Each structure stands twice: as structure tokens, then as C-alpha cells.
Amino acid sequence: MKDYLFLFRGGDMSKLSPEEVQKHNQKWVDWVNNLSKAGKFKGGEPLEKEGKVVNGSKKIVTDGPFAESKEVVGGYLIVLAKDLKEATEIAKDCPTHEINGSTEIREIAHMM
């Protein structure tokens, strides 16, 4: 089994009612719980909106990230899968797609 990083971008919950937001959040909890029960979940968390960016050889620090909202990384998971094909199939069930979000799937290249 290999480790895969799922990066979640975008998604728009601004048009959802408070009840719909709660329902959507429960879908996330259920999805992650199911991955955990299947032995596929290693970790992950949502990310706060504010942060800093360190850029270039001069290490210039700016507030950020300020990408378009559809490009902002909102969270991540580390998932176990036998290959990229299986990881992609797992990602298709992610609740973020219901609100027009996207999932980037990358195999983690372990250095040691």
C-alpha cells in the first residue's frame, strides 16, 4: 500500500442553509469514518483560512494565501491505496464534489 495526499480545493457552501451546511459536514465525518474503518485513512484536517507565504530566495513573507477561492486549499487527507487508480476511485466519493470542489491526488514520495 502507498500513501496518497488528497488536497481539497474550492467548494462553495455560501448558498447552503445552516441545516444544509450541517448535513454536508456530516457527510465528511461519515466519509472519513468509512475510510478509517476500511483501513484507508492515515490522517488529515481542514485548514484555517489565514496563513503566510514565504517566497523566493529573499524569503519575502506576505499574508496569504490569496489565490482565487476555487484554488485555495481547504484541507487534506492522507489515504492508503494500492495505486493511483484506487486512490482516484476513493477520491470520487469525497463530499467536496457536491459543492463544486476538487480533489488533487498525489502519491507521497517518502524520502527515507
C-alpha positions, 0 to 999 in steps of 0.5 A: 500500500502507498500513501496518497495526499488528497488536497481539497480545493474550492467548494462553495457552501455560501448558498447552503442553509445552516441545516444544509451546511450541517448535513454536508459536514456530516457527510465528511465525518461519515466519509472519513469514518468509512475510510478509517474503518476500511483501513484507508485513512492515515490522517488529515484536517481542514485548514484555517483560512489565514496563513503566510507565504514565504517566497523566493530566495529573499524569503519575502513573507506576505499574508496569504494565501490569496489565490482565487477561492476555487484554488485555495486549499481547504484541507487534506487527507492522507489515504492508503491505496494500492495505486493511483487508480484506487486512490482516484476511485476513493477520491470520487466519493469525497463530499467536496464534489457536491459543492463544486470542489476538487480533489488533487491526488498525489502519491507521497514520495517518502524520502527515507 
